[in-house]
Amino acid sequence: MRQTPGGGPQGRLSFFENVGFALGDTASNFFFQTFNIFLLYYYTDVFGIDAAVAGTMFLITRLWDAVNDPIMGILCDRTRTRWGKYRPWLLWMSVPYGIFGYLIFANPALEGAARVVYAYFTYSMMMMAYTAINVPYSSLMGVLSPSSHARTVASNFRFVGAYGGGLLISMYVRGLVERLGGGDELRGFQHTMGLFAVASVVLFWVTFLSTRERVQPPQGQRQDIREELGELVRNRPWVILFFAALFSTTFIAVRDSVTLHYFKYVVGAGGDPVFLGMDRVSLFLSLGRLMMMLGVLAVGFLIRRVDKKPLSAALTFGTAACWFAFYFIPSGNYGLMLALNAAGSFMMGPTSALVWSMYGDVADYGESRFGRRSTGLIHSASLFSLKTGTMIAGFLGGQLLAGFGFVANRAQSESTLRGILLMFSVIPALFAVGKGIALLLYPLDRGKVLAVERELAAKRGNPGYDSSQTPES
């Protein structure tokens, strides 16, 4: 079997490289999942910022951050180093990423408006550092191998790493905050996030050392920002994935942002351990992340039988049904909450991995149609949709809480409790339905992806490459 530039037969990657690549998303999720689950709670109930102010801050900072993504993608595509285009950014930006992530929770002695200014500054700088390291990290998946199947496998590993990071966050953050803070949540978050900052830097370095870039742009490719942006918006598969990712991030972030509020005020769950030292909230979150990981591990079995396009759509609609059903669960039925969350999370896990693997296919499609490969721009634009989704979710989270009459650390009215319940169930379910519809409209099925692969292999001087022999098909 002919060796391809992908590192193995038909572009397959080694187990070591897949694991090394996955650890980059573990590093990302030490902060990203903490932000999704704990940041709105931290700002409202711990740091002492009004919910509406926090929501507005999320809107403004994430809007600016989303604009940075295409700029970073264009910059990555024009980077020239002996390490490649995308890998060196993991080395250069890991330390600033860790520093600014820690500073969000550093808790200087500030009061009133100074706290708000500090929150704006540190969160904005952290998200700019996140862009500078995660745009190249996401783009790296598109150049690890010319094989769509190999990229799907790498994406599966990536999301096992991502959900593994989320699992650690779910299991240990509340306990670490309690132990390291000695009952002081401010000090507890400070010390906990210091540990995560160091771990993130180390893991990004591991990803840099263990991966290689193997897919290069066509020889003599001319770079023109205006033309590249025009090709992006004419790339119909990318446009559809943009909306799928937008809906996906919004429904996940809205639900995550009020999970602690849901258990604290609606369920009334206390902090007493119920299983392996975890309280009800930590167990709920941990089981959900574990089921996401198991769902990703099932992807290999599933995509050998079902094309990833209809598979991801069907799983998304299943998740939407589970989240919608939460509206009808009695607040005292914790067992049913665990079971339904486990089912929805198991179905949600594979969809993220499948959708992110599609971006490599979209880059191939763009190269095939326009004769230009803009991997960084395509992946940065995908992160733009992710950031836009978190922006919408952050703004909705803060504004809806305020609109429902939420006041931190007090007994809530019936209308407020119902509003929190809606934010945890019906509202994210509706966004999940939007994602499912977008995925049904996605035009690149397995046959079209394989045809594009064969065409590009011939153009790159590798006509013996036979994508039809990959395990996916």
FIGU-60955 format. One line per field, with one value per residue (C-alpha): residue number from 1; chain; x negated, y negated, z negated. Coordinates in Angstrom, 1 decimal, m for minus. Each point is the difference from the previous one (the first is absolute). Layout:
REM FIGU-60955
i: c(NUM, ...);
ch: c(A, ...);
xx: c(X, ...);
yy: c(Y, ...);
zz: c(Z, ...);
***
This chain:
REM FIGU-60955
i: c(1, 2, 3, 4, 5, 6, 7, 8, 9, 10, 11, 12, 13, 14, 15, 16, 17, 18, 19, 20, 21, 22, 23, 24, 25, 26, 27, 28, 29, 30, 31, 32, 33, 34, 35, 36, 37, 38, 39, 40, 41, 42, 43, 44, 45, 46, 47, 48, 49, 50, 51, 52, 53, 54, 55, 56, 57, 58, 59, 60, 61, 62, 63, 64, 65, 66, 67, 68, 69, 70, 71, 72, 73, 74, 75, 76, 77, 78, 79, 80, 81, 82, 83, 84, 85, 86, 87, 88, 89, 90, 91, 92, 93, 94, 95, 96, 97, 98, 99, 100, 101, 102, 103, 104, 105, 106, 107, 108, 109, 110, 111, 112, 113, 114, 115, 116, 117, 118, 119, 120, 121, 122, 123, 124, 125, 126, 127, 128, 129, 130, 131, 132, 133, 134, 135, 136, 137, 138, 139, 140, 141, 142, 143, 144, 145, 146, 147, 148, 149, 150, 151, 152, 153, 154, 155, 156, 157, 158, 159, 160, 161, 162, 163, 164, 165, 166, 167, 168, 169, 170, 171, 172, 173, 174, 175, 176, 177, 178, 179, 180, 181, 182, 183, 184, 185, 186, 187, 188, 189, 190, 191, 192, 193, 194, 195, 196, 197, 198, 199, 200, 201, 202, 203, 204, 205, 206, 207, 208, 209, 210, 211, 212, 213, 214, 215, 216, 217, 218, 219, 220, 221, 222, 223, 224, 225, 226, 227, 228, 229, 230, 231, 232, 233, 234, 235, 236, 237, 238, 239, 240, 241, 242, 243, 244, 245, 246, 247, 248, 249, 250, 251, 252, 253, 254, 255, 256, 257, 258, 259, 260, 261, 262, 263, 264, 265, 266, 267, 268, 269, 270, 271, 272, 273, 274, 275, 276, 277, 278, 279, 280, 281, 282, 283, 284, 285, 286, 287, 288, 289, 290, 291, 292, 293, 294, 295, 296, 297, 298, 299, 300, 301, 302, 303, 304, 305, 306, 307, 308, 309, 310, 311, 312, 313, 314, 315, 316, 317, 318, 319, 320, 321, 322, 323, 324, 325, 326, 327, 328, 329, 330, 331, 332, 333, 334, 335, 336, 337, 338, 339, 340, 341, 342, 343, 344, 345, 346, 347, 348, 349, 350, 351, 352, 353, 354, 355, 356, 357, 358, 359, 360, 361, 362, 363, 364, 365, 366, 367, 368, 369, 370, 371, 372, 373, 374, 375, 376, 377, 378, 379, 380, 381, 382, 383, 384, 385, 386, 387, 388, 389, 390, 391, 392, 393, 394, 395, 396, 397, 398, 399, 400, 401, 402, 403, 404, 405, 406, 407, 408, 409, 410, 411, 412, 413, 414, 415, 416, 417, 418, 419, 420, 421, 422, 423, 424, 425, 426, 427, 428, 429, 430, 431, 432, 433, 434, 435, 436, 437, 438, 439, 440, 441, 442, 443, 444, 445, 446, 447, 448, 449, 450, 451, 452, 453, 454, 455, 456, 457, 458, 459, 460, 461, 462, 463, 464, 465, 466, 467, 468, 469, 470, 471, 472, 473);
ch: c(A, A, A, A, A, A, A, A, A, A, A, A, A, A, A, A, A, A, A, A, A, A, A, A, A, A, A, A, A, A, A, A, A, A, A, A, A, A, A, A, A, A, A, A, A, A, A, A, A, A, A, A, A, A, A, A, A, A, A, A, A, A, A, A, A, A, A, A, A, A, A, A, A, A, A, A, A, A, A, A, A, A, A, A, A, A, A, A, A, A, A, A, A, A, A, A, A, A, A, A, A, A, A, A, A, A, A, A, A, A, A, A, A, A, A, A, A, A, A, A, A, A, A, A, A, A, A, A, A, A, A, A, A, A, A, A, A, A, A, A, A, A, A, A, A, A, A, A, A, A, A, A, A, A, A, A, A, A, A, A, A, A, A, A, A, A, A, A, A, A, A, A, A, A, A, A, A, A, A, A, A, A, A, A, A, A, A, A, A, A, A, A, A, A, A, A, A, A, A, A, A, A, A, A, A, A, A, A, A, A, A, A, A, A, A, A, A, A, A, A, A, A, A, A, A, A, A, A, A, A, A, A, A, A, A, A, A, A, A, A, A, A, A, A, A, A, A, A, A, A, A, A, A, A, A, A, A, A, A, A, A, A, A, A, A, A, A, A, A, A, A, A, A, A, A, A, A, A, A, A, A, A, A, A, A, A, A, A, A, A, A, A, A, A, A, A, A, A, A, A, A, A, A, A, A, A, A, A, A, A, A, A, A, A, A, A, A, A, A, A, A, A, A, A, A, A, A, A, A, A, A, A, A, A, A, A, A, A, A, A, A, A, A, A, A, A, A, A, A, A, A, A, A, A, A, A, A, A, A, A, A, A, A, A, A, A, A, A, A, A, A, A, A, A, A, A, A, A, A, A, A, A, A, A, A, A, A, A, A, A, A, A, A, A, A, A, A, A, A, A, A, A, A, A, A, A, A, A, A, A, A, A, A, A, A, A, A, A, A, A, A, A, A, A, A, A, A, A, A, A, A, A, A, A, A, A, A, A, A, A, A, A, A, A, A, A, A, A, A, A, A, A, A, A, A, A, A, A, A, A, A, A, A, A, A, A, A, A, A, A, A, A, A);
xx: c(0.0, m1.4, m1.2, 1.6, m1.2, 2.4, m2.5, 1.3, 1.9, 2.7, m0.8, 0.7, m1.6, m1.7, 1.7, m2.7, 0.7, 3.7, m0.4, m2.4, 2.4, 2.9, m1.8, 0.1, 3.8, m0.4, m2.1, 2.6, 2.8, m1.6, 1.0, 2.8, 2.1, m0.6, 1.2, 3.1, 1.0, m1.3, m0.8, 3.5, 0.5, m3.5, 0.7, 3.5, m0.2, m3.7, m1.7, 3.1, 0.9, 3.7, 1.3, 1.1, m3.5, m1.7, 2.3, m0.8, m3.7, 0.2, 1.7, m2.6, m3.1, 1.1, 1.1, m3.5, m1.5, 2.1, m1.3, m3.6, 0.5, m0.1, m3.0, m1.8, 0.8, m1.4, m3.1, m0.5, 0.4, m2.9, m2.3, m3.2, m2.2, m2.0, 2.7, 2.8, 2.8, 2.1, m2.1, m2.3, 2.9, 0.6, m3.6, 0.2, 3.4, 0.3, m1.6, 2.2, 3.0, m0.8, m0.8, 3.2, 2.2, m1.4, 0.4, 3.8, 0.2, m3.0, 2.4, m1.9, 1.4, 2.4, 3.5, 2.9, m0.7, m3.6, 1.0, 2.0, m2.9, m2.3, 2.4, 0.3, m3.8, m1.0, 2.8, m0.7, m3.7, 0.6, 2.4, m2.5, m2.7, 2.6, 0.4, m3.7, m0.5, 3.2, 0.3, m3.3, 0.8, 3.3, m1.6, m2.7, 2.6, 0.5, m3.7, m0.9, 1.0, 1.6, 2.4, 3.5, 0.2, m3.3, 1.3, 3.2, m2.0, m2.2, 3.2, 1.4, m3.3, 0.3, 3.4, m0.9, m2.7, 2.4, 2.7, m2.7, m1.0, 3.7, 0.3, m2.8, 1.5, 3.4, m1.4, m2.6, 0.6, 2.5, m2.0, m3.3, 1.6, 1.3, m3.3, m2.5, 2.1, 0.8, 3.6, m0.8, 1.2, m2.0, m3.3, 1.0, 0.6, m3.3, m2.1, 2.0, m0.4, m3.7, m0.4, 2.0, m2.1, m3.2, 1.5, 1.3, m3.4, m1.7, 2.7, m0.2, m3.8, 0.6, 2.4, m2.7, m2.6, 2.1, 1.7, m1.1, 1.5, 0.2, 2.5, m1.4, 1.8, m0.2, m3.4, 0.0, 3.2, 0.7, 1.2, 2.6, 2.1, 3.0, 0.1, m0.4, 2.9, 2.1, m0.7, 0.9, 3.5, 0.5, m1.0, 3.5, m1.1, m1.9, 3.0, 2.3, m2.5, m0.3, 3.6, m0.2, m2.9, 1.7, 3.1, m2.1, m2.1, 3.0, 2.0, m2.9, m1.2, 3.5, 0.7, m3.5, 0.1, 3.0, m0.7, m1.2, 2.9, 2.4, m1.2, m0.5, 3.4, 2.4, m1.1, m1.4, m2.9, m2.3, m3.8, m0.1, m1.8, 2.2, m2.5, m3.8, m0.2, 2.0, 3.1, 3.1, m1.2, m3.4, 1.4, 2.6, m2.7, m2.6, 2.4, 1.0, m3.6, m0.7, 2.9, m1.2, m3.4, 1.8, 2.0, m3.2, m1.5, 3.0, m0.5, m2.3, 2.7, 2.7, m1.6, m0.8, 3.7, 1.5, m1.3, m1.1, 2.4, 3.3, m1.6, m0.9, 3.4, 1.9, m2.1, 0.5, 3.8, m0.2, m2.0, 2.6, 2.8, m1.9, m0.6, 3.6, 1.2, m1.8, 2.7, 2.4, m2.2, 1.0, m2.7, m0.3, m0.6, m3.7, m0.3, 2.0, m2.1, m3.2, 1.5, 1.3, m3.2, m2.0, 2.1, m0.2, m3.7, m0.7, 1.7, m1.6, m3.6, m0.4, 1.6, m2.7, m2.8, 1.8, 0.7, m3.6, m1.3, 2.2, m2.0, m3.0, 2.4, 1.1, m3.6, m0.5, 3.2, m1.2, m3.3, 1.7, 2.5, m2.1, m3.6, m1.0, m0.4, 0.8, m0.1, m0.6, 2.7, 2.6, m0.8, m0.2, 3.4, 1.3, m1.3, 1.7, 3.3, m0.9, m1.0, 3.2, 2.0, m1.7, 0.6, 3.7, 0.2, m1.9, 2.1, 3.3, m1.2, m0.6, 2.9, 2.6, m1.0, 0.4, 3.3, 1.4, m0.8, m3.0, m1.8, m3.1, m0.1, 3.7, 3.2, 1.3, 3.6, 2.1, m0.4, m3.7, m0.2, 2.1, m2.3, m3.1, 1.7, 0.8, m3.7, m1.0, 2.4, 2.3, m2.3, m3.0, 2.2, 1.2, m3.5, m0.9, 2.9, m1.5, m3.3, 1.7, 1.7, m3.2, m1.7, 2.7, m0.7, m3.8, m0.9, m3.1, 0.9, m2.5, m0.1, m0.7, m2.8, m1.7, 0.2, m1.6, m2.8, m0.8, 0.0, m2.4, m2.2, m0.5, m0.8, m2.6, m1.8, 1.3, 2.4, m0.5, 1.8, 3.2, 2.4, 2.6, m2.2, 0.1, 1.9, 2.7, 1.2);
yy: c(0.0, m3.3, m2.3, m3.5, m3.2, 0.8, 2.0, 3.5, 2.1, m2.1, m2.9, 1.6, m1.6, 1.8, 0.5, m2.2, m2.9, 0.3, m0.1, m2.9, m1.9, 0.8, m1.4, m3.5, 0.0, 1.2, m3.0, m2.3, 1.5, m0.6, m3.5, 0.2, 2.4, m1.9, m3.1, 1.8, 1.6, m2.4, m3.4, m1.5, 1.4, m1.3, m3.5, m0.2, 2.0, m0.1, m3.1, m2.1, m1.3, m0.6, 2.6, m2.5, m1.7, 3.4, 0.8, m3.3, 0.6, 3.4, m1.5, m2.8, 2.0, 3.0, m2.1, m1.5, 3.4, 1.5, m2.6, 1.0, 3.6, m0.6, m2.4, 2.7, 2.6, m2.3, m0.5, 3.7, 0.8, m2.5, 1.3, 1.6, 1.8, 3.3, 1.4, m0.8, m2.6, 1.0, 2.0, m2.9, m2.0, 2.7, m0.6, m3.8, m0.6, 2.6, m2.0, m3.2, 2.3, 1.4, m3.4, m1.8, 3.0, m0.1, m3.8, 0.2, 1.7, m1.7, m2.1, m3.3, m2.2, m2.0, m1.4, m1.3, m1.2, 1.1, 3.6, m0.4, m1.6, 2.7, 2.7, m1.7, m0.2, 3.4, 1.8, m1.9, 0.8, 3.6, 0.5, m1.7, 2.5, 2.8, m1.1, m0.2, 3.6, 1.7, m1.2, 1.6, 3.0, 0.6, m0.7, 2.6, 2.8, m1.0, 0.6, 3.0, 2.4, m0.2, 2.7, m0.9, 3.2, m0.7, m3.5, 1.5, 2.3, m2.9, m2.0, 2.9, 0.1, m3.8, 0.1, 2.8, m2.3, m3.0, 1.9, 1.5, m3.5, m0.8, 3.1, m1.1, m3.5, 1.5, 2.4, m2.1, m3.7, m0.4, 2.3, m1.8, m3.4, 1.2, 1.6, m2.5, m3.0, 1.4, m1.1, m3.2, 0.3, m2.9, 1.4, 3.5, m1.0, m1.9, 3.0, 2.5, m2.0, m0.5, 3.8, 0.2, m2.8, 2.0, 3.2, m1.7, m1.4, 3.4, 1.8, m2.5, 0.6, 3.7, m0.5, m2.2, 2.7, 3.0, m1.2, m0.8, m2.0, 2.1, m1.7, m3.0, m2.6, 0.4, m1.0, m3.6, m0.8, m3.8, m1.5, m2.8, m0.8, m1.3, 3.0, 2.4, m1.5, 0.0, 3.7, 0.7, m1.5, 1.8, 3.3, 1.3, 2.9, m2.5, m2.4, 2.8, 1.3, m3.6, 0.0, 3.5, m1.0, m3.2, 1.8, 2.8, m2.4, m2.0, 2.9, 1.5, m3.3, m1.2, 3.2, 0.3, m3.6, 0.5, 3.6, m1.2, m2.4, 2.8, 2.3, m2.8, m1.7, 2.4, 3.4, m1.3, 2.5, m0.3, 0.5, 3.3, 2.8, 2.6, 2.2, 0.2, m3.2, m1.9, m2.0, 0.1, m2.8, 1.5, 3.5, m1.3, m1.9, 2.8, 2.7, m2.2, m0.5, 3.7, 0.8, m2.5, 1.9, 3.3, m1.4, m1.1, 3.4, 1.5, m2.2, 2.5, 2.7, m2.3, m1.6, 3.3, 0.5, m3.5, m3.0, m2.7, m2.6, 1.8, 1.5, m3.3, m1.5, 2.9, m0.1, m3.8, 0.4, 2.7, m2.4, m2.7, 2.4, 0.8, m3.6, m1.0, 2.8, m1.5, m2.7, 2.7, 1.8, m0.7, m1.8, 2.9, 2.7, 0.0, 3.5, m0.9, m3.1, 2.1, 2.5, m2.5, m2.1, 3.1, 0.9, m3.5, m0.3, 3.4, m1.2, m3.5, 1.3, 1.4, m2.9, m2.5, 2.4, 0.7, m3.7, m1.1, 2.8, m1.4, m3.2, 1.9, 1.2, m3.6, m1.1, 2.8, m1.0, m3.7, 1.1, 2.1, m2.7, m3.1, 1.3, m1.6, 1.6, m2.3, 2.5, m2.7, m2.3, 2.8, 1.3, m3.5, m0.8, 3.1, m1.4, m3.3, 1.9, 1.6, m3.3, m1.6, 2.8, m0.5, m3.8, 0.6, 2.5, m2.2, m3.0, 2.0, 1.6, m3.2, m1.9, 2.8, 0.5, m3.8, 0.0, 2.8, m2.0, 2.0, m1.4, 1.9, 2.0, m0.7, 2.1, m0.4, m0.7, 2.7, m1.9, m0.2, 3.8, 0.7, m2.2, 1.8, 3.3, m1.3, m1.0, 3.5, 1.9, m1.5, m2.8, 2.2, 2.6, m2.5, m0.9, 3.7, 0.4, m2.8, 1.8, 3.2, m1.7, m1.6, 3.4, 1.5, m2.8, 0.7, 1.1, 2.1, 3.7, 2.8, 0.5, m3.7, m0.1, 3.1, m1.5, m3.2, 2.0, 1.9, m3.2, m1.7, 3.0, 0.1, m3.8, 0.4, 2.7, 3.0, 1.7, 3.3, m1.3, 1.9, m1.6, 2.7, 2.4, m2.0, 1.7, m2.7, 1.4);
zz: c(0.0, 1.0, m2.7, 0.0, m1.7, m2.8, m2.0, 0.7, 2.5, 1.6, m2.2, m3.4, m3.0, m2.8, m3.4, m1.6, 2.4, m0.5, m3.8, 0.2, 2.2, m2.4, m3.0, 1.6, m0.4, m3.6, m0.6, 1.6, m2.0, m3.3, 0.5, 2.6, m1.9, m3.2, 1.7, 1.4, m3.4, m2.6, 1.3, m0.1, m3.5, m1.0, 1.2, m1.5, m3.2, m0.9, 1.6, m0.6, 3.5, 0.9, 2.4, 2.7, m0.2, 0.4, 3.0, 1.7, m0.6, 1.6, 3.0, 0.5, m0.7, 2.1, 2.9, 0.1, m0.5, 2.9, 2.4, m0.9, 1.2, 3.8, m0.5, m1.9, 2.7, 2.7, m2.1, m0.5, 3.7, 0.6, m2.7, 1.3, m2.5, m0.1, m2.2, 2.5, 0.0, m3.0, m2.5, m1.0, m1.4, m2.6, m1.2, 0.2, m1.6, m2.7, m2.7, 0.6, 0.2, m3.5, m1.5, 1.1, m0.9, m3.5, m0.3, 0.5, m3.4, m1.6, m2.2, m0.7, m2.7, 2.1, m0.7, 2.1, 3.5, m0.3, m0.1, 3.2, 1.7, m1.2, 1.2, 3.5, 0.4, m1.2, 1.8, 3.3, m0.2, m0.8, 3.0, 2.3, m1.3, 0.5, 3.6, 0.6, m1.1, 0.9, 3.6, 0.9, m2.1, 1.8, 3.3, m0.7, 0.3, 3.7, 0.8, m2.1, 2.9, 3.5, m1.1, m1.1, m2.0, m1.8, m0.8, m1.4, m2.2, m1.1, m0.8, m2.0, m2.0, m0.4, m1.5, m2.3, m1.2, m0.1, m1.9, m2.3, m0.9, m0.5, m2.2, m2.2, m0.3, m0.9, m2.6, m1.7, 0.3, m2.7, m2.3, 0.7, m0.5, m3.4, m1.1, 1.4, m1.2, m3.4, 0.4, 1.8, 3.6, 1.3, m1.3, 1.1, 3.6, 0.0, m1.0, 2.1, 3.2, m0.8, 0.2, 3.2, 1.6, m0.6, 1.3, 3.2, 0.9, m0.4, 2.1, 2.8, 0.1, 0.3, 2.9, 1.7, m0.4, 1.0, 3.2, 3.6, 2.9, 3.2, 2.3, 1.8, 2.2, 3.7, 1.5, 1.1, m1.9, 0.1, m3.2, 0.2, m3.1, 1.9, 2.3, m2.9, m1.9, 3.1, 0.6, m3.7, 0.3, 3.3, m1.6, m0.7, m2.3, m2.2, m0.2, m1.1, m2.6, m1.2, m1.1, m1.3, m2.3, m0.9, m1.2, m1.6, m2.1, m1.1, m1.2, m1.9, m1.6, m1.0, m1.8, m1.6, m1.2, m2.2, m1.2, m3.4, m0.2, 0.9, m2.8, m2.5, 0.4, 1.8, m1.3, m3.3, 0.1, m2.9, 0.0, m1.9, 1.7, 1.7, 2.0, m0.1, m1.9, 2.6, m0.8, 2.2, 2.4, 0.5, 0.5, 2.6, 1.9, m0.2, 1.2, 2.9, 1.1, m0.4, 2.2, 2.6, 0.0, 0.4, 2.9, 1.8, m0.5, 1.7, 3.1, 1.7, m0.2, 1.1, 3.1, 1.5, 0.2, 0.4, 1.9, m2.4, 1.4, m0.8, m3.2, m1.5, 0.9, m1.6, m3.2, m0.3, 0.2, m2.7, m2.3, 0.6, m1.1, m3.2, m0.9, 0.7, m2.3, m2.9, m0.2, m1.2, m2.6, m3.6, m2.0, m2.4, 2.6, 0.1, 1.4, 3.1, 0.4, 0.0, 2.5, 2.4, m0.1, 0.7, 3.0, 1.5, m0.7, 1.6, 3.2, m0.1, m0.4, 3.5, 1.8, m1.0, 1.1, 3.3, 0.8, m0.7, 2.2, 2.8, 0.1, 1.5, 2.7, 0.5, 0.5, 2.6, 1.7, 0.1, 1.5, 2.6, 1.0, m0.2, 0.4, m3.3, m3.4, m2.9, m2.9, m2.7, 1.3, 0.2, m3.5, m1.4, 1.5, m1.7, m3.3, 0.9, 0.0, m3.3, m1.6, 1.4, m1.6, m3.4, 0.4, 0.6, m2.8, m2.4, 0.8, m0.2, m3.3, m1.8, 1.6, m0.5, m3.6, m0.6, 1.9, m2.0, m3.2, m1.2, m3.1, m1.0, m3.3, m0.9, 0.2, 3.5, 1.1, 1.8, 3.3, m0.4, m0.8, 3.1, 2.1, m1.2, 0.8, 3.6, 0.4, m1.0, 2.2, 2.7, 1.2, 0.6, 1.6, 2.5, 1.0, 0.3, 2.5, 2.0, 0.1, 1.1, 2.9, 1.1, 0.1, 2.1, 2.6, 0.0, 3.6, m0.4, m0.4, m0.1, 3.8, 0.7, m2.6, 1.5, 3.5, m1.1, m1.8, 3.2, 2.1, m2.4, m0.4, 3.8, 0.1, m2.8, 2.0, m2.0, 2.4, m1.8, m3.0, m0.3, m2.5, 0.7, m2.0, m3.2, m2.9, 0.1, 3.2);
***
